[in-house]
């Protein structure tokens, strides 16, 4: 990501932050994403019964009616804001105004969580979940840029939120750590350089093998053009065009 919009917020972002603080007070919990089963928003609504503040949910989806009814049944409907779609300025302002981003996803369908990076880059700590075989807890590590709790555990989410309110200096320390983590791991230049490093290693190791039947080496020799292109100060091998790339067995490459 280009983190410039987060580290150097525009006046419209700062105004959106000011309006949110003025309207909802000093304790704002934020959730951003589609209103679908694996986002765990039912956990967030249940956790809200145990902590003060307002929960702002930015996003739409098929579970919206069900979750509204749940909020009504639990007596917290007046403290849940269903925002739906937000502009970019409004979203960035919400990250800045929030005490924390609540990210209680509960299934491996949540593999990463880009909104975690957006929140972190804004100096907003993240309360996420420890989903087995998912990258969610890696994106925002426990105790560094936020707090991690077990999945489907409203009391644990509430206790983590209470820590941010009650432990002196904790929220500020995690906010600083969140910015540092986003800058260290997730800037566009950093991700590009690390990706290129992987490609260089794979091509180097593949070409270094003279073993008969080395499919990687033969594929690289077949489709590579002897052209070097500078990218971000580095020299990398340019391999064919997107339309002509195939796998070593001749099948079309497919994105993930």
Secondary structure, 3 states (H helix, E strand, C coil): CCCHHHHCCCHHHHHHHHHHHHHHCCCEEEEECCCCHHHCHHHHHHHHCCCCCEEEEEECCCCHHHHHHHHHHHCCHHHEEEEECCCHHHHHHHHHHCCEEEECCCCCCCCCCHHHHHHHHCCCCEEEECCCCCCHHHHCCECCCEEEECCCCHHHHHHHHHHHHHCCCHHHHHHHHHHHHHHHHCCHHHHHHHHHHHHHHHHHHHHHCCCCCCHHHHHHHHHEEEEEEEECCEEEEEECCHHHCECCCCCECCCC
